[in-house]
Amino acid sequence: MQSQDVAPRPTPAASSDGSVVDVEQAEAALVEHYPRLVRLAYLVLPPSLGRNRRVLTAHALTQRALPRGRTSTSPIPAQSTGRDGDPGYAFVRLRVLRTALEAGLPLTFKAWPKRSQLPPLLPQVFGLRLFPRSGGADELALDQQLSALSAPARAAYVLRGLERLPDGDVHKVLTAVGVADVEAALTEADEVPAQNALLDSPEFDPCSLQARPTDLMRRRQHTKAALVAAAALAVCGALLGLPGDGWGPNGAAAPSYAQNPSAEAALDPGKLTKVAPAAWQSSSRTDFSVWPARGDLTDDSALLRRALAVWARPGESVRMSATPSTPTGGPAGPPQLLYAGTVDDARVVILYDGLRIVRYAEPKDGTSGAALDFGRADGATRAEANAVVLARSDGNVRYLTAPWVTKAAERDLMQPRSGAMGLTLTGGVTSPMAGPQQQTGACTSWNVLQLTDASGTRLVTDLGELVPAHLTTGKPGYTKEASGAQALRTWSPMACSLQAVRSQGVRSVNAWEYARQSLPDASGAAAWVCTRAETWRGGGARVLAQFHTPGGVYGAVAAKAENVPACGTRDPHVLAGVLWRSDAGDWYLLAAGSRDTASINVTGGVSGSAQGYLLAVKTKQGAQAGLKGTLKDGTAINGLR
């Protein structure tokens, strides 16, 4: 019988508490929890590396966390506490964290660089730049706050928020990886408010990536003439060290790859369109095209040049966000300048090219971390061109208002009787106001901006984009501003439903109370309200039918739909139903249609019908049913689902 070679099993290692970790156990933990370990490394690595290199380095460090030898007689240090009590996970987490901290150490001539301080050999991606999906303004703000922390403090913050470790365990882990002053790291981490949910967002997920090409023209030229390209690279390297108009004045912009008159004109701050301050008073249009240039830095050519260059060629270190379906390419020609000035701790530039509002922001202290945001604004009317988000910081929002706005105020949409709190206007910029609360628990408030001009008073709300959404009320085709007393009462129980359309490119949201229904137990009348969110791109409208009982704080979502004409100007009809339990414990199927509904029929697990636009049928808990209706003109209508 032939003998077979069998690889010896790795020698296990015992920790101080008796737990045993061998290489196979560590490998299993690494494979099972790979996405979380890579996210941990990505968050701890210094943001100055750039997003592309942070992604590749995070993967390299995680993959190297496994010991080299399959059999090892040396003890493998382990911790008894890991993810779900797994000592193998605690072991690989310790190795990932140690190398991530080493990667942030500066290179010196006094010692050989460690492997983690050098660009990773593997993985490598040629011809593409990889980076996580862009998040919202909150993720951007958190990343900027983390970048200001030291590496040990950043590690402490991430262990608390991502790993949910108490400070005692965080202290043990940081001590194990060699942090000299753990108490100082914990104290510094306290300076950034805990935002644990944001750490799990796609913004910080290096396993879900977007890809963009590198310079295609330069790659093609290098392929045709490698030797000539190498010589040219050496010449370019020498030229970049010389003073003059090289890449330096463009700040965070990527290298230029196109030279043509239109592109050069779009990058020239001297050719920016600046509208006269009183132009809007005589213009037939009242939109962003008649906004004057405001701010204390409108003559800062260096700042404007950097903003235009980054817009045309955003580099790897630039944080970008865009309203859905918004092109992110450079301007076709010289855009219009709306604002350039200092806002809190940043220099901000707002530009407009007829299709998009573009916001460029850079830290006032000169550190890295430029941001570039795009928002659709084509076809904006006076009501939709009232304000632009200028800055968000610590849950507060500053707006740049239209030149025709005379008053600005803040009000809680959930408290219609509380009144509005005035905001100061300085050069069109509002004082900070509290933004809508993004809470994982109960929604207790929803702050909106109230703007007044010669034509009336309007409400707009921040939905995480550059242009706030305009709020209205009433039957489609006959809507009015949401600032009146009755309109505020209609919106009050529906305010928190606006959270469902954040970052969806919403242009306006209308709330229409299309029916009132007496409840079967004689406890009052319930309101049926339909909210429709229209987008800047035209498609993707979202419709919610909500049911609000007397005394209730919130409206219950009875049905929802997307990309349907219902509850809009093209189809001002709606039909929806809900299972409702009375105080006596009886269950009913309640349904209501718009007032031109002639009859309603119920099919499926519940049978019944009613003439008119209201229906109430006694049923049982969990019943499934479908709704069909007929309008007074004989047209069939289906219930929203």
Backbone torsions as a table, in degrees:
resi	resn	phi	psi	omega
1	MET	NA	131.8	179.7
2	GLN	-78.2	139.0	177.4
3	SER	-83.5	148.8	178.7
4	GLN	-112.1	138.5	176.6
5	ASP	-77.0	126.0	179.1
6	VAL	-117.6	124.3	179.4
7	ALA	-66.3	130.2	179.2
8	PRO	-65.2	145.4	178.1
9	ARG	-69.6	147.0	178.1
10	PRO	-62.7	146.3	179.5
11	THR	-74.2	124.1	-179.8
12	PRO	-70.3	157.7	177.3
13	ALA	-122.3	136.9	-178.3
14	ALA	-101.2	135.1	175.1
15	SER	-85.9	175.7	-176.8
16	SER	-65.2	-24.6	-177.7
17	ASP	-95.5	7.4	177.4
18	GLY	96.0	-11.1	177.9
19	SER	-71.5	149.1	-174.8
20	VAL	-118.2	132.1	178.4
21	VAL	-129.5	122.3	171.4
22	ASP	-114.1	177.4	-174.5
23	VAL	-63.9	-38.4	-179.8
24	GLU	-65.2	-38.5	178.2
25	GLN	-66.3	-40.4	176.7
26	ALA	-64.3	-39.2	179.3
27	GLU	-63.9	-42.5	179.2
28	ALA	-61.7	-41.3	178.8
29	ALA	-66.2	-38.7	-179.7
30	LEU	-64.3	-43.0	-179.6
31	VAL	-67.6	-43.0	-176.2
32	GLU	-67.5	-39.1	-173.9
33	HIS	-110.9	24.7	-176.0
34	TYR	-56.2	-48.4	-178.6
35	PRO	-58.5	-39.6	-178.8
36	ARG	-71.2	-37.8	179.1
37	LEU	-66.1	-39.2	177.8
38	VAL	-66.0	-40.4	177.5
39	ARG	-61.7	-40.8	178.6
40	LEU	-60.4	-47.1	179.9
41	ALA	-63.6	-40.9	-178.6
42	TYR	-61.8	-41.2	-178.0
43	LEU	-71.8	-31.4	-178.0
44	VAL	-82.5	-30.5	-179.9
45	LEU	-60.3	147.4	-178.7
46	PRO	-66.9	131.2	178.6
47	PRO	-60.3	-19.4	-179.3
48	SER	-64.6	-14.7	177.6
49	LEU	-67.1	-21.1	-172.3
50	GLY	90.1	150.6	-172.4
51	ARG	-65.5	-39.8	-178.1
52	ASN	-63.5	-48.6	-178.3
53	ARG	-70.4	-34.2	176.2
54	ARG	-60.2	-40.9	179.5
55	VAL	-61.8	-51.7	-176.8
56	LEU	-65.8	-39.2	179.6
57	THR	-67.0	-39.7	178.8
58	ALA	-60.5	-43.0	178.0
59	HIS	-66.6	-41.5	-178.9
60	ALA	-63.6	-45.2	-179.1
61	LEU	-63.9	-39.9	-179.9
62	THR	-67.0	-42.0	-179.6
63	GLN	-68.0	-26.8	178.9
64	ARG	-87.9	3.4	-179.3
65	ALA	-72.2	-17.1	179.3
66	LEU	-79.8	134.7	177.5
67	PRO	-57.8	151.1	-175.1
68	ARG	-69.3	-48.4	-172.1
69	GLY	-78.7	141.0	174.0
70	ARG	-76.4	-27.4	174.7
71	THR	-126.0	127.1	-176.5
72	SER	-140.1	131.7	178.4
73	THR	-91.3	-11.1	179.2
74	SER	-79.8	143.5	-178.9
75	PRO	-63.2	142.1	174.6
76	ILE	-100.4	113.8	-178.7
77	PRO	-65.4	138.1	-179.1
78	ALA	-139.2	159.6	174.8
79	GLN	-114.6	149.0	-179.6
80	SER	-77.0	-21.4	-178.0
81	THR	-107.2	122.5	176.5
82	GLY	-144.8	-163.1	-179.8
83	ARG	-68.1	116.8	-176.2
84	ASP	57.5	33.7	176.2
85	GLY	76.9	13.8	-177.0
86	ASP	-87.3	112.2	179.1
87	PRO	-66.8	-26.7	176.6
88	GLY	-63.4	-40.1	177.8
89	TYR	-66.7	-40.7	179.2
90	ALA	-61.5	-35.8	-179.7
91	PHE	-66.8	-50.7	-178.2
92	VAL	-69.5	-31.8	176.1
93	ARG	-62.4	-39.1	179.4
94	LEU	-63.2	-42.6	-179.5
95	ARG	-68.8	-39.9	178.3
96	VAL	-63.1	-45.4	-178.0
97	LEU	-64.5	-41.1	-179.3
98	ARG	-62.2	-46.3	-178.5
99	THR	-71.2	-31.8	177.1
100	ALA	-65.9	-37.9	176.7
101	LEU	-69.2	-37.4	177.8
102	GLU	-65.0	-34.8	-178.3
103	ALA	-63.7	-25.1	-179.8
104	GLY	-86.7	-3.8	-179.8
105	LEU	-74.0	141.6	179.2
106	PRO	-71.4	146.9	176.4
107	LEU	-77.2	138.2	178.4
108	THR	-132.3	165.9	177.8
109	PHE	-86.2	-4.4	-175.3
110	LYS	-84.0	-17.6	-177.4
111	ALA	-148.4	154.0	176.4
112	TRP	-65.7	140.1	178.2
113	PRO	-66.8	145.4	174.8
114	LYS	-78.5	158.6	-175.8
115	ARG	-59.5	-36.9	-178.0
116	SER	-70.1	-17.1	179.9
117	GLN	-83.1	-12.1	-178.9
118	LEU	-97.6	155.1	175.5
119	PRO	-56.1	139.2	-175.7
120	PRO	-66.7	139.4	173.8
121	LEU	-70.5	-41.0	176.9
122	LEU	-139.1	145.7	-3.7
123	PRO	-76.6	157.4	175.5
124	GLN	-131.6	142.6	176.7
125	VAL	-127.5	119.7	-177.7
126	PHE	-102.4	136.2	177.1
127	GLY	86.6	-3.3	-178.9
128	LEU	-136.1	150.9	169.0
129	ARG	-109.6	126.8	-177.6
130	LEU	-110.6	137.8	177.5
131	PHE	-158.1	152.2	-179.7
132	PRO	-63.3	163.3	177.8
133	ARG	-65.2	143.6	-178.8
134	SER	-73.6	136.3	176.7
135	GLY	-96.8	-156.6	-179.7
136	GLY	-95.9	-167.2	-177.8
137	ALA	-66.2	-31.5	-179.1
138	ASP	-67.7	-41.8	178.1
139	GLU	-64.7	-40.3	178.1
140	LEU	-61.4	-44.5	-179.6
141	ALA	-63.3	-41.6	179.5
142	LEU	-64.4	-42.2	179.9
143	ASP	-62.9	-38.6	177.7
144	GLN	-66.4	-37.8	178.2
145	GLN	-67.0	-41.1	179.0
146	LEU	-66.3	-35.2	-179.7
147	SER	-64.8	-24.0	179.5
148	ALA	-80.6	-12.1	179.8
149	LEU	-84.2	158.1	170.8
150	SER	-71.4	163.8	-178.0
151	ALA	-61.0	-45.3	177.4
152	PRO	-62.2	-38.6	178.4
153	ALA	-66.9	-39.0	176.7
154	ARG	-62.6	-40.0	177.8
155	ALA	-64.6	-40.4	178.5
156	ALA	-63.4	-43.5	179.7
157	TYR	-61.9	-42.8	-177.1
158	VAL	-70.2	-38.9	177.4
159	LEU	-63.7	-37.4	176.5
160	ARG	-67.0	-49.9	-170.9
161	GLY	-83.4	-41.8	-176.9
162	LEU	-84.8	-42.3	-177.7
163	GLU	-92.1	-9.8	179.8
164	ARG	58.0	38.7	179.5
165	LEU	-88.5	138.8	171.8
166	PRO	-69.5	164.4	-174.5
167	ASP	-60.8	-31.2	178.7
168	GLY	-63.0	-44.7	178.3
169	ASP	-70.5	-35.8	176.3
170	VAL	-60.7	-40.9	179.0
171	HIS	-60.7	-43.4	-179.9
172	LYS	-64.2	-43.4	-177.6
173	VAL	-65.3	-46.3	-179.3
174	LEU	-64.9	-35.8	175.9
175	THR	-64.7	-40.6	-178.6
176	ALA	-65.5	-30.4	-179.3
177	VAL	-89.4	1.1	172.5
178	GLY	96.6	18.0	176.6
179	VAL	-70.6	126.7	-173.6
180	ALA	-71.2	-47.4	-175.8
181	ASP	-119.8	86.9	-176.1
182	VAL	-69.0	-39.2	-178.4
183	GLU	-61.9	-40.2	178.4
184	ALA	-64.7	-37.1	178.5
185	ALA	-65.5	-42.1	178.9
186	LEU	-65.6	-40.7	179.6
187	THR	-64.9	-42.1	179.1
188	GLU	-66.0	-36.3	178.9
189	ALA	-65.1	-26.6	178.8
190	ASP	-65.3	-17.9	-177.9
191	GLU	-70.0	-20.7	179.1
192	VAL	-100.9	121.2	-179.5
193	PRO	-58.7	144.4	180.0
194	ALA	-66.7	123.5	176.6
195	GLN	-136.1	66.8	-170.4
196	ASN	-62.2	-36.6	-177.1
197	ALA	-64.0	-33.2	-178.7
198	LEU	-68.1	-28.0	179.9
199	LEU	-66.4	-21.2	178.2
200	ASP	-93.0	6.9	-176.1
201	SER	-78.9	160.6	177.7
202	PRO	-60.5	-19.4	178.6
203	GLU	-57.7	-32.2	-176.4
204	PHE	-113.4	27.0	-178.8
205	ASP	-106.2	98.7	-179.6
206	PRO	-78.5	6.6	175.2
207	CYS	-101.0	-11.6	175.8
208	SER	-117.3	100.9	-164.7
209	LEU	-118.5	157.1	168.7
210	GLN	-108.7	149.4	-178.5
211	ALA	-121.8	138.7	174.4
212	ARG	-133.6	146.5	-179.4
213	PRO	-74.0	154.4	168.8
214	THR	-79.2	-166.8	-175.6
215	ASP	-67.8	103.6	-173.8
216	LEU	-67.0	-42.4	-178.5
217	MET	-63.5	-43.8	-178.8
218	ARG	-66.1	-38.4	178.0
219	ARG	-62.4	-41.7	179.7
220	ARG	-63.5	-41.6	178.8
221	GLN	-65.2	-38.0	179.6
222	HIS	-67.5	-33.9	178.5
223	THR	-65.7	-40.0	-178.0
224	LYS	-72.1	-34.4	-174.9
225	ALA	-143.9	82.2	-175.4
226	ALA	-66.8	-41.7	-178.9
227	LEU	-66.4	-41.5	178.4
228	VAL	-64.9	-38.7	-179.7
229	ALA	-65.8	-38.5	178.7
230	ALA	-62.3	-41.6	177.5
231	ALA	-65.3	-41.6	179.2
232	ALA	-63.4	-36.1	178.9
233	LEU	-64.2	-39.5	178.2
234	ALA	-64.4	-41.3	178.7
235	VAL	-64.3	-43.5	-179.8
236	CYS	-63.1	-38.1	178.4
237	GLY	-61.3	-38.2	177.9
238	ALA	-69.6	-39.1	-178.0
239	LEU	-67.7	-33.8	-177.7
240	LEU	-65.1	-24.8	179.2
241	GLY	-81.2	-7.7	-178.9
242	LEU	-87.0	151.0	175.2
243	PRO	-69.9	156.7	178.6
244	GLY	133.4	-161.5	-175.7
245	ASP	-89.4	66.7	173.9
246	GLY	-89.1	-148.6	179.7
247	TRP	-76.2	-24.1	-174.2
248	GLY	-51.6	-49.7	-177.3
249	PRO	-62.0	-15.6	-178.6
250	ASN	-90.2	5.1	174.2
251	GLY	60.9	-121.1	-173.4
252	ALA	-84.8	8.5	-178.8
253	ALA	-71.5	150.8	175.7
254	ALA	-77.4	167.7	178.9
255	PRO	-59.2	143.7	179.0
256	SER	-74.6	147.3	-179.0
257	TYR	-132.7	0.0	-177.7
258	ALA	-133.9	138.7	175.9
259	GLN	-130.2	103.5	174.2
260	ASN	-150.9	158.5	-173.4
261	PRO	-56.6	-42.7	-178.1
262	SER	-65.1	-44.2	-179.6
263	ALA	-64.1	-40.3	-180.0
264	GLU	-66.9	-37.5	178.7
265	ALA	-66.1	-37.3	-179.5
266	ALA	-68.3	-21.0	-179.1
267	LEU	-98.4	2.4	-176.5
268	ASP	-93.8	111.5	-179.6
269	PRO	-62.8	-22.5	178.9
270	GLY	-71.9	-15.3	-179.2
271	LYS	-103.9	7.7	175.3
272	LEU	-60.7	142.6	176.3
273	THR	-79.3	125.8	176.9
274	LYS	-124.7	113.1	-176.4
275	VAL	-80.1	143.8	178.6
276	ALA	-64.6	146.8	-176.1
277	PRO	-57.3	-32.8	-176.4
278	ALA	-101.8	11.9	-176.1
279	ALA	-62.9	-34.5	-176.8
280	TRP	-65.9	-23.7	-176.6
281	GLN	-71.3	-26.5	-179.3
282	SER	-111.1	-3.5	-177.6
283	SER	-79.9	148.2	175.5
284	SER	-77.9	-11.8	179.9
285	ARG	-108.6	145.2	173.0
286	THR	-129.8	83.5	178.1
287	ASP	-146.0	-165.0	-176.6
288	PHE	-65.1	-21.5	-176.7
289	SER	-67.9	-15.6	179.6
290	VAL	-110.5	11.5	174.7
291	TRP	-72.2	134.3	175.5
292	PRO	-78.8	163.9	175.3
293	ALA	-80.7	124.9	-177.9
294	ARG	-128.8	165.6	-178.8
295	GLY	114.4	163.0	-175.8
296	ASP	-87.7	1.0	-177.6
297	LEU	-124.1	25.0	-178.5
298	THR	-67.4	-16.2	178.2
299	ASP	-105.4	9.8	179.1
300	ASP	-83.6	92.0	-175.6
301	SER	-62.4	-36.9	-179.1
302	ALA	-63.8	-44.7	178.3
303	LEU	-63.0	-46.8	-178.9
304	LEU	-64.1	-36.7	178.0
305	ARG	-63.9	-43.1	178.7
306	ARG	-63.2	-42.3	-179.8
307	ALA	-61.4	-45.0	-179.9
308	LEU	-66.8	-40.0	-179.6
309	ALA	-66.5	-41.4	179.0
310	VAL	-67.6	-37.7	176.0
311	TRP	-59.5	-44.6	-177.9
312	ALA	-73.3	-36.6	-174.3
313	ARG	-142.7	75.6	179.8
314	PRO	-65.6	128.7	178.9
315	GLY	-81.5	179.9	-175.8
316	GLU	-65.1	-28.9	-176.8
317	SER	-83.2	-3.8	-177.4
318	VAL	-85.0	129.8	176.8
319	ARG	-89.3	123.3	-175.1
320	MET	-117.7	147.1	170.5
321	SER	-145.4	154.0	-177.5
322	ALA	-152.4	142.2	170.6
323	THR	-59.0	141.0	179.8
324	PRO	-49.8	136.8	178.8
325	SER	66.6	24.4	176.9
326	THR	-99.4	123.0	176.6
327	PRO	-61.8	141.7	-178.8
328	THR	-112.5	13.1	178.2
329	GLY	-74.7	172.1	-178.8
330	GLY	-70.9	169.7	-179.1
331	PRO	-71.2	148.3	178.6
332	ALA	-75.8	-24.3	179.4
333	GLY	-156.5	-173.9	-179.2
334	PRO	-59.4	121.0	178.8
335	PRO	-80.8	178.9	178.9
336	GLN	-96.6	135.5	178.1
337	LEU	-90.2	122.6	177.4
338	LEU	-101.1	-33.5	-176.7
339	TYR	-160.4	144.2	169.8
340	ALA	-151.1	113.7	-177.4
341	GLY	-171.5	179.6	179.4
342	THR	-93.9	126.0	179.2
343	VAL	-128.0	113.1	-177.8
344	ASP	55.1	-116.1	-176.2
345	ASP	-104.2	22.7	-176.4
346	ALA	-139.0	157.1	168.3
347	ARG	-99.9	127.2	-171.6
348	VAL	-122.5	137.3	175.2
349	VAL	-126.1	128.9	176.8
350	ILE	-113.7	125.6	-178.1
351	LEU	-125.6	158.8	-177.2
352	TYR	-143.8	130.9	-178.8
353	ASP	-119.3	19.8	-179.5
354	GLY	91.5	-25.6	177.8
355	LEU	-112.6	-37.9	-170.8
356	ARG	-130.7	147.8	163.6
357	ILE	-96.1	129.6	-178.3
358	VAL	-122.9	129.5	179.5
359	ARG	-115.5	123.0	174.5
360	TYR	-111.8	134.2	179.2
361	ALA	-138.5	140.7	176.3
362	GLU	-138.1	148.5	179.8
363	PRO	-60.8	139.8	-178.4
364	LYS	-68.4	-25.7	-177.7
365	ASP	-83.3	2.9	175.8
366	GLY	86.3	1.9	178.0
367	THR	-75.0	168.5	-179.5
368	SER	-74.6	167.6	177.8
369	GLY	119.9	40.9	178.1
370	ALA	-67.9	149.8	179.0
371	ALA	-125.9	145.5	-179.5
372	LEU	-136.7	119.9	-177.7
373	ASP	-122.1	139.6	179.5
374	PHE	-118.8	139.7	175.9
375	GLY	-140.5	137.6	177.2
376	ARG	-70.5	142.0	179.0
377	ALA	-149.4	17.5	-177.1
378	ASP	-72.8	138.5	178.8
379	GLY	73.0	18.7	-179.4
380	ALA	-66.8	140.4	175.6
381	THR	-100.1	-178.5	179.4
382	ARG	-57.0	-39.7	-177.6
383	ALA	-69.1	-27.1	-176.9
384	GLU	-99.3	-10.0	178.8
385	ALA	-107.7	34.6	-177.9
386	ASN	-84.1	-27.1	-173.8
387	ALA	-160.0	157.5	174.4
388	VAL	-134.5	139.8	176.4
389	VAL	-68.8	122.3	-178.1
390	LEU	-92.4	-42.1	-178.5
391	ALA	-161.9	150.3	172.1
392	ARG	-125.5	134.5	-178.8
393	SER	-157.3	126.6	175.8
394	ASP	54.3	40.5	178.5
395	GLY	80.6	-1.2	179.0
396	ASN	-104.4	156.3	-177.7
397	VAL	-129.5	136.9	169.1
398	ARG	-111.9	139.8	179.9
399	TYR	-117.1	149.6	165.4
400	LEU	-101.9	120.2	-173.9
401	THR	-98.8	163.1	178.6
402	ALA	-66.6	155.0	-178.3
403	PRO	-65.0	-19.6	-179.4
404	TRP	-88.0	-5.6	178.4
405	VAL	-74.6	129.0	-178.3
406	THR	-105.4	-26.0	-179.8
407	LYS	-140.4	148.2	175.8
408	ALA	-135.5	142.6	-178.9
409	ALA	-150.1	162.2	178.5
410	GLU	-114.9	136.2	176.4
411	ARG	-144.8	153.2	177.8
412	ASP	-90.1	116.3	-177.1
413	LEU	-65.6	-22.9	179.9
414	MET	-82.4	-10.1	180.0
415	GLN	-121.1	79.2	-173.4
416	PRO	-63.6	-21.7	-178.2
417	ARG	-95.6	-2.1	-174.7
418	SER	-77.9	-14.9	-180.0
419	GLY	81.3	176.8	-177.1
420	ALA	-110.0	145.1	178.3
421	MET	-104.1	121.3	-174.9
422	GLY	-64.1	145.3	175.0
423	LEU	-115.3	145.1	176.9
424	THR	-79.4	147.2	176.6
425	LEU	-116.9	118.9	178.9
426	THR	-123.9	105.8	-176.6
427	GLY	61.3	31.8	-179.1
428	GLY	85.4	-3.8	-178.7
429	VAL	-98.6	129.6	179.9
430	THR	-81.7	156.2	168.5
431	SER	-69.0	161.0	-177.1
432	PRO	-62.1	139.8	173.5
433	MET	-128.8	151.9	179.6
434	ALA	-68.2	129.9	178.2
435	GLY	-80.3	170.6	175.9
436	PRO	-57.9	134.0	-177.2
437	GLN	-73.5	130.8	174.5
438	GLN	-102.5	92.1	-175.1
439	GLN	-112.4	143.0	176.5
440	THR	-79.3	-20.9	179.1
441	GLY	-95.9	-138.8	-177.6
442	ALA	-69.3	141.5	176.4
443	CYS	-87.9	117.8	-173.9
444	THR	-110.7	-13.6	179.5
445	SER	-159.1	158.6	174.6
446	TRP	-148.1	100.6	-176.4
447	ASN	-82.6	136.3	178.5
448	VAL	-127.8	163.0	179.3
449	LEU	-99.1	127.7	178.3
450	GLN	-105.9	122.4	-176.3
451	LEU	-119.5	139.1	-178.8
452	THR	-125.3	134.7	172.1
453	ASP	-139.0	-170.0	-175.3
454	ALA	-64.5	-22.1	-177.5
455	SER	-92.6	-8.6	178.4
456	GLY	144.8	-165.5	-178.2
457	THR	-119.2	135.2	-177.4
458	ARG	-130.1	158.8	175.0
459	LEU	-116.4	136.1	173.2
460	VAL	-132.2	155.9	-177.9
461	THR	-134.9	144.6	179.0
462	ASP	-80.7	117.6	176.7
463	LEU	-113.0	30.7	175.6
464	GLY	83.9	16.4	-178.3
465	GLU	-128.1	179.6	-176.4
466	LEU	-72.9	-42.7	-177.9
467	VAL	-100.6	118.1	-179.8
468	PRO	-66.9	154.1	-178.4
469	ALA	-82.4	139.7	-180.0
470	HIS	-85.2	129.2	-178.1
471	LEU	-101.9	130.9	177.8
472	THR	-134.0	176.5	177.7
473	THR	-149.8	156.5	177.4
474	GLY	118.4	173.0	179.7
475	LYS	-66.5	137.6	179.4
476	PRO	-52.8	133.5	-176.3
477	GLY	92.7	-14.5	-179.5
478	TYR	-136.4	38.0	-175.9
479	THR	-76.3	160.2	176.9
480	LYS	-140.2	171.9	-177.7
481	GLU	-65.6	149.5	-176.8
482	ALA	-86.8	15.2	-175.2
483	SER	-90.3	-10.7	179.8
484	GLY	-74.7	164.5	-175.8
485	ALA	-61.5	-47.8	-179.4
486	GLN	-65.8	-39.3	178.9
487	ALA	-63.3	-40.3	178.5
488	LEU	-64.5	-37.5	177.1
489	ARG	-66.5	-35.3	177.4
490	THR	-66.8	-41.2	-176.0
491	TRP	-76.1	-27.0	-170.7
492	SER	-50.8	-54.3	-178.9
493	PRO	-75.1	-9.8	-177.0
494	MET	-100.3	-4.4	-171.1
495	ALA	-57.8	-44.7	-175.2
496	CYS	-68.4	-16.9	177.4
497	SER	-69.2	-14.2	176.7
498	LEU	-64.1	-21.8	178.3
499	GLN	-59.6	-28.8	-176.5
500	ALA	-71.1	-15.2	-178.0
501	VAL	-116.1	20.4	175.8
502	ARG	-64.8	141.4	174.7
503	SER	58.4	32.2	178.6
504	GLN	-110.7	10.9	-179.7
505	GLY	72.1	38.1	-174.1
506	VAL	-79.6	132.8	-179.9
507	ARG	-95.1	-44.1	-179.2
508	SER	-154.7	154.9	178.0
509	VAL	-132.4	127.5	179.4
510	ASN	-114.1	135.9	175.6
511	ALA	-112.5	124.9	-175.3
512	TRP	-127.7	114.9	173.9
513	GLU	-80.3	99.5	-171.7
514	TYR	-92.8	-10.2	178.8
515	ALA	-162.7	154.0	169.0
516	ARG	-126.7	139.0	-172.8
517	GLN	-133.1	127.4	175.1
518	SER	-70.8	130.7	-177.8
519	LEU	-76.1	146.2	-175.1
520	PRO	-61.5	-25.7	-178.5
521	ASP	-92.0	15.0	177.1
522	ALA	59.9	34.0	179.5
523	SER	-98.4	17.0	178.3
524	GLY	119.6	-167.6	-177.9
525	ALA	-116.2	136.7	177.1
526	ALA	-97.3	150.2	179.3
527	ALA	-104.1	137.2	173.1
528	TRP	-106.3	120.2	-176.5
529	VAL	-124.9	134.2	176.4
530	CYS	-110.4	125.9	174.9
531	THR	-111.4	134.3	179.7
532	ARG	-127.3	123.3	179.5
533	ALA	-102.1	114.9	177.4
534	GLU	-92.6	145.7	-177.9
535	THR	-107.2	162.3	177.6
536	TRP	-67.9	-29.1	-176.9
537	ARG	-84.5	-5.5	179.1
538	GLY	94.7	-54.2	178.1
539	GLY	-83.8	175.7	176.7
540	GLY	78.6	16.0	178.4
541	ALA	-62.0	142.2	-178.6
542	ARG	-118.5	133.5	-176.5
543	VAL	-120.7	131.5	174.7
544	LEU	-124.2	130.5	169.7
545	ALA	-102.1	123.8	-174.1
546	GLN	-123.9	147.7	-174.3
547	PHE	-119.0	121.9	-174.7
548	HIS	-123.2	116.4	180.0
549	THR	-88.6	158.3	-179.3
550	PRO	-59.9	135.3	178.3
551	GLY	82.9	-7.9	179.9
552	GLY	-78.5	147.6	179.5
553	VAL	-83.4	-37.4	-175.8
554	TYR	-116.1	157.0	170.6
555	GLY	-90.8	135.2	178.8
556	ALA	-85.1	133.7	179.6
557	VAL	-74.3	114.3	179.2
558	ALA	-88.8	-33.5	-179.5
559	ALA	-160.9	156.0	177.5
560	LYS	-148.2	153.3	-179.3
561	ALA	-154.8	160.3	179.5
562	GLU	-132.6	142.6	179.3
563	ASN	58.8	42.6	173.7
564	VAL	-121.3	151.3	-179.3
565	PRO	-80.1	-10.5	-175.5
566	ALA	-56.3	146.1	176.8
567	CYS	66.2	22.7	179.8
568	GLY	-128.0	178.6	-177.5
569	THR	-64.8	-29.7	179.7
570	ARG	-78.0	-24.9	178.8
571	ASP	-146.8	80.9	-176.0
572	PRO	-78.3	53.2	179.4
573	HIS	-135.1	153.5	178.4
574	VAL	-157.4	147.8	176.7
575	LEU	-144.5	129.0	-179.2
576	ALA	-151.7	158.0	179.2
577	GLY	-139.1	164.4	-178.1
578	VAL	-152.1	146.8	171.2
579	LEU	-84.4	129.9	-174.8
580	TRP	-132.9	138.9	179.3
581	ARG	-107.7	128.3	-179.7
582	SER	-79.9	168.9	177.8
583	ASP	-62.8	-24.4	178.9
584	ALA	-81.0	-4.5	179.2
585	GLY	93.9	2.6	179.3
586	ASP	-84.9	146.0	179.6
587	TRP	-104.0	139.6	-179.4
588	TYR	-133.8	147.9	165.4
589	LEU	-96.1	113.8	177.8
590	LEU	-105.6	138.4	178.5
591	ALA	-142.3	150.9	178.3
592	ALA	-149.5	141.6	174.5
593	GLY	-119.3	171.8	174.4
594	SER	-61.0	161.0	-166.8
595	ARG	-67.6	-11.6	176.4
596	ASP	-93.4	17.1	174.8
597	THR	-81.9	127.5	-177.5
598	ALA	-89.1	-32.7	-178.4
599	SER	-158.0	156.1	178.8
600	ILE	-131.7	133.8	177.1
601	ASN	-121.6	142.0	178.4
602	VAL	-111.3	132.8	178.3
603	THR	-126.4	165.7	178.6
604	GLY	96.6	-133.3	-176.3
605	GLY	-73.1	-9.7	178.7
606	VAL	-129.7	136.8	177.8
607	SER	-118.6	141.7	179.2
608	GLY	166.3	166.0	178.1
609	SER	-155.2	163.4	179.6
610	ALA	-153.5	145.1	172.3
611	GLN	-87.8	138.6	-176.7
612	GLY	99.8	-166.4	-172.3
613	TYR	-103.0	6.9	179.0
614	LEU	-124.1	147.1	178.7
615	LEU	-145.8	140.6	174.2
616	ALA	-141.4	117.9	-178.2
617	VAL	-127.8	129.8	178.0
618	LYS	-73.0	137.5	-176.2
619	THR	-149.4	-158.1	179.7
620	LYS	-127.6	163.9	-177.6
621	GLN	-61.9	137.4	177.3
622	GLY	81.4	6.5	-178.8
623	ALA	-64.5	142.2	177.9
624	GLN	-108.9	132.8	-177.2
625	ALA	-150.5	158.3	174.3
626	GLY	-117.0	150.2	-177.4
627	LEU	-115.8	137.0	171.9
628	LYS	-136.9	142.7	-179.9
629	GLY	-134.8	168.8	177.5
630	THR	-132.0	128.9	177.1
631	LEU	-77.7	167.8	-177.7
632	LYS	-64.2	-23.1	177.8
633	ASP	-90.6	7.5	178.4
634	GLY	91.6	-3.2	-179.9
635	THR	-73.6	134.4	177.9
636	ALA	-79.0	146.9	179.2
637	ILE	-138.4	135.1	178.7
638	ASN	-99.5	149.7	178.0
639	GLY	-74.3	145.1	173.2
640	LEU	-66.1	148.1	-179.5
641	ARG	-123.6	NA	NA
